Structure formats: C-alpha cells, structure tokens
Amino acid sequence: MRPLSFLYGFVGVILCLVKYSVSDLGMISFSRHPEPLAAPLGDEAYFECSLNLPAEKFAWRHRPLDSEHWGPLIPITNTGGKSDGKTSRHVVYFDDKSKAGDYQCVAYYGTSGLASDPARLSLATLEDFAYEKDPQDLHVSVGNTVPITCPVPYSAPQPIVQFYKNNVLIDNFLVTGGKTMVLENVSVSDSGQYHCVATNYITAESYKSKQKTILSVFDGDKVQLPYFVKQPQPEYKVLPGQNVTLECFGAGNPVPRVTWSRIGSHLPNAKVRITPAGLTIHNVQPSDRGQYHCSWHNKYDTKQYKILLHVVERPRVTKQLKVPTVSEGGEIELSCSVSGEPEPTVEWLINGEFLPKDHRRGSRFLSISPVEKKHAGIVQCLASNEYGSDSEYGLLRVTPKQHLSGTTESRSDYNTHGTGLNHREHTRIGGRRRPKEGKRKGNAVLVPPNQPNVTRLSDVSVMVRWSVPENKGLPIQFFKVQYRELGQKMNGKQGKWMTATMVIPNHVCSFEVTDLQPNHTYKFRIAAVYSNNDNKLSRNSVKFLLNHTSDVEVNKMPIPLLINTEALSPNEVLLVWHIEDKSAKIDGFYVYHRATTSAGDYIKTTVEGKSATSIVISHLEPDTAYEFKVQSFATDAASEFSRIFKQKTKKVVTESPVQQVVAENKFKPPEIHHAGSLYAIICGAVGGVALLGVFAVIVVVYKRSKRKQNRESPQRQDKTVVNGRVVNGGIADSKINITPNPLAGLDASEDSIPKI
C-alpha cells in the first residue's frame, strides 16, 4: 500500500467513527432479547429484539432443532412499528415443523454486528397418554396420606391437569409437581376410582388418561409395616430461586410418622417446610444441592429413601471480555469465563458471524493468527445450556500495517481451542532423533516415570496415571503424555506417537486424554522433562482397548458423596467424601480441582484404593476460591461426578509494620477542584491541532519519499545480490529458528520407543 492509500484509509476510519465512535460501540447492549414461545402449526410467531442505541440495520437467522448449524442471515426492513431504529421484529409463519428451532437477532453498526441471545420456537402440541392395561390398586388404612398421580404425556407448553373421582370433577384439591393430587388423612369415603385429564391451553387438545387408580380405604386393626405408596423420585433438578417439593409418600397401620434429614449437613430450617406431600424447600439456592433422607417409621418397622437434589444454573459470563488492540498480521488469544450447570457450551462470533466450532472441547478459548483488518469489530462469546444463554463482547481494533512497496497475502485461521497450559491441540512428533548438544550436564541421572496405568472414562477418553520412583537425579520440571493408535498403518508404517501439548506440573501424576476413537486400541507413555531440559520416557503401557460401553453400564459405578472441604493453609485444602455402596468394585478416586475464576481444564489427582475417603490438595494459590469434584473409577469405567464444592484457601498471614504517627502543624491549603468541562475543552482543542499535524506530517513524508525514489532508482539497478542479501545498505534475509519445546526433537521412530 502506498503512503497516499494509507492516508485515504486513515481518513476513512476517521469518517466512520464520526457516526459510531469506539466509545459508542462499547456501550451497545440489548434491552430486550427474543423470548422463547410455543405455537401451533398455521400460526404466526413474533420475535422481537431491542437495543439501547439505534442500529443501521437488522438481520435474523434460524437454527433448526437437532442441528448445530445456523442458516443464512435474513435482512429485516421493518422495525416492529417503531421508527427509532432500536427495535426489530421477525415474523415466522409456522406452516411447517422444520421452522421450529432457535432464532437470533443481529444488529449492525456499520460493519460491526452484535448478536442477541437465541430464543426457541417450539411446536405447541399434546401427545396422548400411553396405554395402560391394568388399573393401579391402592389399599391403605384410615388416616394415611395418599398420592394420585397423573402420568402426564409430553406437552408444550405444560398441560393443565384435572382429576376425576368416579367420573366427577374434583375441586379444591392439593397438588404437587403439577401432576400429583394429594389426599390427606383419608377416610373410607375417599375410596373410589380416579383418573385424570390433560389439556393444552394453546391447541385446546385434551386427552383422558387410560390408566385408572382404584383406592380402597379400610378401617381396622390390621397391621401394615411402613411402605411407599408411590415410589419416590430419585433426583430433582431445580433452577435457583424456585420452590421444590421432594415427594416421599409413606403409609402403614398404625399410620407412620416421617422425618427428614440432609446427609453431610443440616436442613436449611429457615426455608424448609414438611408437608403431607413431602419436603418443600423455598427459594432454592446452589448451597441446597445434596442428598436428602426420608424416613417413615411406626412401632413395627422403618422405611427409608435417599433423594438427590441438583441445583441447575443458567449460563452466565462471569468476566468482561478483554480484547486488546492488535496489529495486522499479529495474533490474538481470548478466553471466556462462564458458569452454569450443566456446563455451558461456548460459541464465538465476530461481527455477528459464528466462527467454526472446535468439536474436541467446549471451546472457551479463541485464537486468531494472523489477524487481518476484516477481523476488526465486535468479538462476542455466547454461552448456552438447556436452561438459557448469556453473552459478553469486546471491541477488536486492528492497526493496519503500512506496505511501502509490493503486496502481501495473508491467511486467517480461526482456532477455538485452548492455549498455553490449557492448550489441548495434539501435535505429531516424527523424524529421526537429532543430537542434543549441551543438554546433559556431566553424568546427570535422569529417573524416568514408571509404566502408566490407563482407565476408561468414556467412549472417547481415558485417564492415564503414573508414578515416579525415588528420584536421586535431576529434578523433573513437568510431564507430557504421548499416545499411539495400534493397528493404524500409514504408508505401510506404524502410526506415529501423538503428544498432548498441555504442560503437566511435576506434582500431578494423572492426565485425561480425549478425542480417541471407541473400539480402537492404544498405547500410552509418559515423557518427563528435567531441569536441564533433557527428557526421558517411561515404558509403554500395556495395550488398551477403548471399548464402547453403554451409559447404563457406566452409571453402575457409585457416585462419591463429597461431604466436606476445609482450608488447612494458604496452599492446602482437605477434601472428605463417602461411598454408600461398600460392596462396589472400586480401584480408587479421581479428584478434580480448578480456581473458580478459571475457564481452563480441571487439574486431576488420583487417589488409589477403595477405602480412601480424603485427600489434601496442595500447590494451591493463597486467598483463592477453588471448586472440587470427585469421581470413582475402576479399570473399565468411571462414575459420574459428585456435586461440586467450593472452598477458599487461607490468606497469607503477614505482620503489619508499626506505623509511627508524627504530628504536623503545617497548614495545608484546601484542594481546588476544577470543572471537568474545562479539561474537556482544552483536550478537544489539543486533539484537533494534533490531528491536523498528523495530516501535515503524512503529506510531507509522502512527498519526500517520492523525491527519494526518483533519485535512487537508477542507483539501485547497479547493486548486487550476494548470498541472498542486498549489499551496500540492503535488507539481510536472515532467519532465526526458536524451538521452545524440549520434546521438539524427540524421536518417534520405533527404535526409540521403550519396549515392554
């Protein structure tokens, strides 16, 4: 690009910022996102979005159900009847089921675009009840509490449920969970035949249940041991702020009494109420998650059940997205800190356009290299799970580089994976081993790790564990994990070893390897890197076949119950857990931890042994909050995770210096506060003069450059090129190769692989 072209570009940028300044773009926000709705076929569905600043134009796009790909943007010319340019309305004629799915609004400010949270359009429908052959018979004594449950079919939105006794509509009944009628202190007159009817208020569809419940209430002295009239629901999922009733219906004769408790903690009595329907918890919060214990007992026996309460959370971006100014041709790495339960997926957008996903990870990291001018604008991260969405954005400013002659071509790669210590991109290691001069120090002893053990985590991941024998040689700086697929032939040769590039600290001896193929066989080995930057390999693991196992089989592993965490010091936290099923086949436990402010991977610690119930996690940062979770494992499977506990390490105790107080009798004049408007006027005047000066300097530089080129052009034809360099003042074509990875020259040939 010539200097004059650079001048034109600079002026163009200034003119663009006249209408939308950088500060204005930094203040854009949606005052209203599209809202989810359900509609029947043939209806018109209206989606609307609004912003705090008028947009130049709007567009909408659609992602069908069960699809990961968004459709093309649809420009919208109307603004929902509003002329301020802040609102857009998108009308969907819902004439086909394929139009169900997510809809998103994109507002444009020049070439910069900001996307809203998506909203789902669902088909309003009510399915019929499943056919049940036999009626449900309930025989209870007088005075018990009886639930009459309606097996509600799928409905969008939730249906209205009505109950009938002997075909007569029941009024004024107690209902729990939207589908269970509760009959308290039943008498003989409550005996009869019950059924329910479900109605969708949008479509007006209505279905009658095919299963009947026949209740027989008797009055007598016949002894009944406590039993469950209705099998309790084993777990509940609730959003924060909602109320929930953990149902537990017991009966017997004499009428049993119920007691509730919380395993590993106490009941939050201030917001808990025991009702005939069960344990009702008001305004549920994440601290309420855990296991609750229901116990029915009379003088003859006791009946107990444990119920697990999960507190799910909508996604939330917890930190502002910090986007630096980048020079053209440079690179940028961004991270998006999110929270939510279940863990949200993160998508990245630039100016309203989604970037390709990295299917290997729930990508919280974005890397762009090289950065081009087209990347300038709004960079946005969007976090989503089944309970909602949240997003955050920042402004990416790209400083164009000046080309005095010739042209350059650049290629952009979007890479939504982790970087640095959390970078999980896998690289190949190949070629013959090159001599490493100066890496060994005399007769230094390098003690390699022991042969690793491998445990299956899922259909596509394993946990690799190892240990280090007593090390009297050079200290280990960190570990790397390598793996190779067996039976994979490339050009008639065995598949090469792959290295997971995450740096594993020397106190961690386990690592999760992902992105494997089910029903494939692998070998694993550990590379230790020592203080002199040399490395040594462990023996290869035994062959490991990653079997494809159904979820039912995996879930047979008992889930550890994490019951307590305690900060022992600024760098240590104690974890205590419990296993209910003592007969389960368990080889040990995986303990995961990471800082609550981190979006990176968990650090894994292995605890060997079935009887282990605690561990002290060390090497933590002082005065930092961490989250912990535990998983049991055997050779061929691992359990689901325990609930997450959060614990903050202690502060570093320092002695405060004794301050000396010196009396001063000096008179201090009062501070004078100048009006901010005066500074604004002065800064504006100085900025205007500076801008004119910049224009003048550019013009002068351009004219001088032109004269110099005219004078020197005949001389340059006589200069000679020697060994790739222009002599007598030319530019040397020198290259420097830097290899920061001490494993860069590691031999991947079969000769260098330790034999088993």
N, C-alpha and C positions, 0 to 999 in steps of 0.2 A: 504494500500500500504506500503510495507517495505521500509526502507531507501535506499536500493540498487535500487529498482524500481524507486523511486523518482529521484535518481541520473541519471538513464538511461533516464527518461523523460526530465530532465533538459538538458542533453547533446543533446537530440533530438531536443528540441526547439532551442538551440544554432545553430545546424547544419542547421535547416530550415531557420533561419534568415541570414545565410551566403549568400544565393541566393536572398531572398527577405527580406530586413530589414524592421522594422516597419516604418522607415522614408521613404523608397521607397513606401510602400503601401499607406502612407499618401499623396503621390504626384501623384497617378494614376488619370487620367481623360480621358474622351472620347474627342478626337479631331474631331470626326465625328460620329453623331448618325444616325441610319437608317432614311430614309426620306420617307414620305407618297407618294404613287403613285396609279394611276388608270390604269387598264389593261383589255383588253377583254378576254373572255374565249378562251383557247387554247394558250395564250401567256406565256412566261416565265418572271417572275418578279424577279428582282435582288435587294436584300437588302444588305447593306454594313455598317460595323462599324469599326472605327479605334481608337486606344488609343495612348497615348504618351510613354508608356512603353510596351515592348513585353510581351505577355501573354503566359502561358504554354499551354492553350487550350481554345477553344471557344465552346459555345453551343447556340442554338436558340430555341425559343418556340413561340407558336401561341395561340391566344385567339380569338375564332370565334365572329362574330358580335352578339350583343344582349346577350352576355354571360359574367359572372363575373369571370369565372374560366379559368386559363391558362392551356394549355396542357403540356405534359411532355417535358423535355429538349431533344433536338436533337443534339448530338455531331457533330461538323463540323471538317473535316480533312483538307479541303483546306483553304487557306488564301487569296483568291482573287488574286492569281497570284503573291503575294508578299511574300518574304521569311524572312522578318524581324520580323514576329510574332506579328505585331501590328494591322493587318487588317484581318477581316473575312468577307466572302461573303456567303450569303444564297440564293439559287436559289429555287423559288417556281414555279412548273409547274401548272399554273392556269387552271386546267381542270374541276373544279367543284366550284360552288358558295360557298360551305361550307369552301373553303380555303380563302375567304375574311375575313378580321378582322385585328387584331393588331399583329405585330411581334416584338420580342425583342431579343437583343443580350446580352449574359452573358460571360464575360471574367474571366478566373480563374488564380489565382496566388497561387499555392499550393492548400490548401483547401479553401482559401478566394476567393469569387466571387463578381464581380461588374456588375450590370445590366445597360443597356442603357435606354434611353427614348424609349418608343414604337413608332412604325410607322404603319400607317394603309394602307392595301391593299384594294382598292375599285374596284368594278366591273364597268368598263367603259361601259356606256350604255346611250341611249337616249330614253325616253318614247315619245309616240305620244301625240299630242295635244288633249285636251279634246274637245268633240264635242259640238259646239255651234249652236243653231238653227237660231237665228235672228241676223242680222248684227247690228253693232253699228253705229247709226246715229249721226253725229255732225253738228250742224247748228251754224255758227259763222259769225260775220261781218268782213269786211276787216280790217286788221291791228292788229288783235289779235294773240296770240301765242297758237299753238295747239299741244298737245302731241298725237302721235300714238303709242299705247302700244302693245307690243307683249306678249301674255300670255305664257311665256316660260315654257315648261314642265320640269320635273326632268331630269337632265343630269349630268354625272360625266365623265370628268370634265365639267366646264361651257361651254355651246354651243356657236358657232358663229351665230349671228343673222343678217339676211339680210332683207331689206324692199323692197316691190314692190308697184308701183302705176300703176293701170290698167295693171297688169301682166308684167310691165317693171321694171328691177332692178334699184334702186335709188343709185346713187353715191354721195359722199361728203355731207353727212348729219350729223347734230349734234345729238349725242346720249347721254343719261344719264342713269346711273344704269345698263347699258348693255342690256336693253330691251325696252327703250322708245326713239323713234325718235321725235325730237323737230322741228316743223315748225314755224319759226319766221315771224312775220309781213305778215301773209298770204294774198294772193290775190285770185281773182276769178279763176285764172288759177291753183291754188292748189286743186281745187275741183276734186274729183275722188274717186276711190275705192282702198283701201290699204289692204295689207296682209303681213305676214312675213314668213320666212323660218328659221328653227333652224337646225344646223349641228354639229354633234360630230366629231371633227377632228381626234380622235383616231380610232373610229369604222367606220367612214365615213357614219354613219347613217344620214339621213336627212328627216325632216318632214315639211309639209306645214300647216300653221295654218288654221283651219276650220272656224274661225270667220273672217268676213270682217268688215272693218271700212269704212263707207261711209261719206266723208267730203263734206259739201256744204257750200261754202263761198259766202255771199251776200254783195252787196254794196248798202247801203241805209240809211235812217234816222230812221229806226225802232228802238225804244228804247229797250235795253236789260239791266235789272238790273245785277250787277255782280253775277256770278255763277262760280262753279268749273267745268271745262271741264272734269277733271279727279278727282275722289275722292282722296284727299291726303292720303298718308300712315301715320298712327297714330304714329308709332315709328320706329326708326332705331337703329341697333346695329353695332358698328364700333370698330375695333381694333386701339389702339394708333398708330400714325404715318401715318394712311391712310387718304385719302380725302373722303368727303361725300357731296352729294348734297341732301338737303331736298327739295323734289319736292312739288310745290304748283302752279298749273296751273289755273288761273282765266281768264274769258272772259266777255265781255259785250259790249254794244254800248250806249254811246261812250266808247272807249277802256279804261278799268280801269287801275289804277296805283297800284303797290304793295309796301308795306312797311313791313319790318321785325324788330322784337324786341325779346329780351330774357327776360322771366319772372323772376323777382327777381334779375336780374343782367344786365350787359351791353353786347352788342355784342363785341366779340374779333375782332375789326376792322382791326387789322394788318393782319389777315389771312382769312378774310371773304370777299366774293365777291357775289354780287347779279347778277344772270344771268337770261336769259329767262327761264331756266329750274328750277330755284329755288334759295335757299341759299346754296352756296358752301363754305365749311369750309376745309381749307387745314391743313395738319399735325395735325389731331385731337388728343387732349390730355384729360386725365381724368377730368381736370378742365372745359372742354367744355360740359360735360354732363348737361342735364337740359331740360327745356321746352322752345320751340321757337314759336313765334307768327307770323302768316302770315295774312296780311290784304289786300284785294283787294277793291278798292273804286273808284266810279265815282260820278258825281254830284247827282245821284239818290239814291244810296244805298251803303252799305258796306258788304263785305263777309269775315268772319274770320275763322281761324282754328289754333289749337294748335298741335304741333308735339313734341314728346318726343325723345330725343337723349340719348341712352345708350352707354357708352364707356366701352366695354368689355376688359378684360385683360387676357393674357396668364398667366398660373401659374408661380410663382417664389418663391423659397425657400429663405426667407429673412435673415435667420441666419445660421451660420455654426453649424452643428450638433456636440454638445459637448458630447463625450462619455467617461466616466471615466473608470479607471481600477477597476475591481470588483473581489472580492474573490469568489471562488467556493462555492456555497451554499448560497450566498448573493442574493440581489435583485437590480434591476436597473430600473429607470424610465426616459424616454426620451420624449422630445416634439419637434415637427417640426413646425416652424413658416413659414407660407405661406401666399401669397397674390394672388389675381386673381378674375376676375369677368366673369361668375358666380363663386361662391365659389368653390375652387377645392376640390376634394376628395383626401385623403392621404392613401397610402398603404405603408406597411413596409416590408423590406426584410432583411434577414441575409444570407450573402454569396450567393446572387443571388436567394434565395428561398423566395417566398412570404409567409408572416405569415397570419393566418386566420383573416378575417375581423371582426370587430365589427359592425353589421348592425344597431346598435342603434344610432351611431353617425358617422359623417365624421371624422374618428379617427385620430387626430393629436397627440395622446399620445400613448406611448408604455411602458408596464410594463412587466418585466420578473422576475419570482420568482418561484423556486430558479434558480440561474444562474448555468449552467453547462459548462464544458470545451468545449462541442460541439458548444456553442454559440460564442466562440471566433472568431474574424474575422471582416468582413465589415458589419456594420449595416447601412441601407440605407432607407431614406424616399423618396417616389415618389409622387409628387403632379400632378394631371391631371384634366383638364376640356375639354370641346369640342373644345378648341382653341389651345391646346398643352399640354406639360408636362415639368416638371423640377424636379431635384432630388439633394440630398445632402447626404453625407455619412460620417461616422466616424469609427474609429477602436476600437473594443471592446476587451480589454485584460483581460483574466480571469486568476487569480492567483490560481493555484491548491492547495488544502489543503492536508496536509500530514496525512495519517492514519497509526498509529503505529501498530495497530492490528485490525483484523476483517474487514468487508466490510460494506459499506453503500449504500443504494439505494436512488436515488432522482428522483423526477418527475418534469418536467418543464411545466409551464403554460404560454403561450403567452397571454397577455391580452392587446388588443389595445383599451383601454379606458382611460379617464382622471383620474388624481389622485389629491390628495389634495383638494383644494377648488373647482376645476373643475371636480372632480370625480363624475360621474353620474351613477355609478353602483348602482342598487337598492338592498337593503338587506331586509330580512324578520325580523320582530320583533315578538317574540312569547313567550309563557311560562307565568307562574304566576308572579305577581309583587313581587319582593323581597324587604324587608325593607331596606331603605336607611338611614343608621345610620350616623349622623353628617352632613347631607346635609342641614338641615334647621337651621337657626340662630335665636333662640328665637321665637318670634312671627312675623317673617318677612312676609310681604304681597306680594303675587305673583299675579299680574294683568294679566289675560290671554288675548290673542288676540281676536278680535271679530270674529264672524262667517264668513268664507271666501265666496267670490263670485267666480264663475267659468265661463270662456268664452272659446268657441271653437276657436282653432287656425287652426287646420287641421283635417284630418281623424284620426290621431293618437296622437294629442297633444292638451292640453288645457293650458290656463293661469289662475292661481289661485291668487286672490287678497284678501288682508285683511287689517285691520287697528288695531291700539292699542288704547284703551281708555286712558284718562289721567292717567298716571302711578305715583302713590304716594308711591309705594312699591319699591322692589329691581329692579335695572336696568336690562334690557334684554341684554344678550351678543349676541345672534344670534337666528335665527329661523330654523326650519326643517319642511318640508312638508310631510304629510302622506296621503296615499290614499288606498282605498279598493274597489275591484270589487264586486258588489252586485249580488246575484243570483248564485255566484260561490260556490259550495259545495265541500268540501274536507273531505272525511271520514264522511259524514253526518254533518259536521260543516261548519259554515260560513267561507269564505276566510279571511285570516289574513291581517292585515294592512301592507302596504309596506312603507318604508321610503326612500325618495331620500336623499342620504348622502351628497349632496352639502351643505356647510355651508352658510347660507344666512345672510349677515350683518344686524345689527339691524336697519339701516336706510332704508333698502329695504323691501317693502311690496308686492311684486309680484314675481311669480316664474312659469316657464314653465315646465310642466310635460309632458314627452314624452313617447313613446313606449306603448301607450294604444291601445286598440282594438276598431275599429269602430263598432257602433251599440251595444255597451256594456254600462252598467250603473255603475256609480262610486259615491263614497262619498269621500270628502276631509276634512282634518282638519290640523290645524297649531299647532306645539309644540314650545313654547318659552322656551329658556334655560337662566336662570338668573345668576346673579353674584355669587351666592353660589352653582352653578352647579346643582341646582334643576330645574325641568321643570313643565310646566302646559300646558294643552291642551285647544284649543278653542272648541267651539261647532262644531259638524259636519255640513258640508254644506248640502244643500238640495240635493236630488238625481239628478244626472246629466247624461242624456243620450247623449253619443257622437255619434251624427248622422253622417252618411256617406253622404257628400254633394258634388255635382259635382263642378269642377273648375269654371264652368260658374256662378254658384250661389255665390261662394266665391268672385269672382272678381267683383261682383256688389258693394262691399264696396269701397268708394272713396279712392284713394291713397293720403295721405298728401303730400303737396309740401313743402319740407324743404328749406327755403329761406335764412336763416342767422344763423350763430353761432358767438358768441363773448365771449372771455375770460374776466371774470369780476375780477378774483383774482387768486392766485396760486391754489385754490381749487374749483373754481366755473366756469361754462360755461353756457351762456344763449343760448337757442335754440328758434327759431321762425319758425313757419310753417303756412301753409294756406290750406284751403279746398275750392275747386272751387264749388262743388255741395252743396249749403246751405240747400237743402231740404232732403239730405240723412239722414237716421236713424243711428245716431252715439251715442254711450254711452260714449266714451272717446278715449284716445290715449295711446299706449304703446311707451315709449321712450327707446331705446336700446343704450348702450354705452360700450366701452372697449378701453383699450390702444392699439394703432396701433401696438405695439411690442408684443402684447399678442396673443397667439393662443387659448386662452380659450373662454368660453362662454361669451355672452353679459350679462351685468347687466341690468335688466329690471326695469323701473319706470313707474307707472301708473298715468295718468292724467285724472281725472274724468271730464265729461262734454263735450257736443258737441261744446260749444263756446270757449273752451280753444285753445289758439294759441301760447303759450310759456310756458317755464319752465326753472328754474335754476337748473342744475345738480350740486350737491355738493359732498363732500367727495372724491375729486379727488387729484391726486398727482401733486405737483408743477413741472413746466417746463416739462410737459409730453404731447405728442400728443395723442389725443383720436379720435375715429371715432364714429359718431352718425347716427342713422336712426330712423324713426318714422312710426308707423302703427296705423290706426284707427280700432276700434272694436265696435261690438255690441254683444248682448248676444250669438248669434248663429254663429257668423262669425267674421273674421278679414281680413283686406285688405292686399294687397301686401305691401312690404316695400317701403318707399321713397328712393330716392337716398342717398348715404352716404356722409356726410360732415365730414371733418377732422378739428380739432381745437386744438391748443396747449395752455395749461394753462400758466399763467404768472409765471415768476421766483420769488422766494422769495427775497425781497429786503433786503440786509444787508449793514450796514455801514462799509466801508473799514477802517481798522485801519490806523492811520497816521504813516508812516514809518519815522524813524529818519535816516538821512544819516550821517555817520561818515567817515571822510576822513582817509584813511590809506596810509602811506608812506612806508609800508613794501614791500620789494622786493619779488616777487613770481617767483620761477624758472619756466621755461617753462615745460609743461607737455610732458612726453615722451610716445610715442605710440609704444608698442611692436607689432611685427608682429604676426598675428593670427596663422600663421603656427607653430611658436614655441610652443604656447599653445596646439595646436593640437597634436604635437609630445609628449609633456610631459603627456597630458591626456591619450594618447594612451598607453604609457609605464605604467603609473599607473594603467590603466584599465586592462592591461594584467596581471600585478602582482596580482591585486585584484582577478581576475578570477581564477588564479592558487591557490591563498589562499583559495578561496571558495571550490574548489575541495578537497584540503587537509583537511579542517575542516570537510567536509561531510564524508570523509573516516574515520577520527579519531572518529567522533561521532558514526558512524555505528559500528566500532569495539568495542568501549566501551559499547554501548547498547547491543551488543551480549554477552559480558562477564557478564554484569549485569543480563541479563535474565537467563543465565546459573546458576548464584549464587543464584538468588532469587526464582527460580521456585519451589524448594521443600518447601520453607517457605510459599509461597502463598497458598499452599494447606491446611494449618492449620488455615487460617484466617476465622473468622465467619462473617456472614452477619446478621445485626440487623436492623429491620425496614427499609429495602430497602437500607441500607448504608453499605459499606465495612468499618469496623472499623480498627483502628490502621494504619492510613495512606491511606485508600481507598478514592474513589471519592463519595461524597454525591449526592444522586439523589434528588435534591431539585428543585422545580418549583415555578415560580412567575407568577401570572396572573395579567396583567395590563389591565384595561378597560378605555381607554381614552374617550369613547363616553358616555356622561351623559345620553343618551337615551337607553343605553345597557340593562337596566333592566326594560324598560317601559312595562307595562302590555298590551298585545294585546288581552286579553280576552274581551268578550262582556261586562263584568261587569264594566270594567274601561273606556268604551267608553262613552263620554258625550252624553246625549240624547238631541234630538232636541225638 
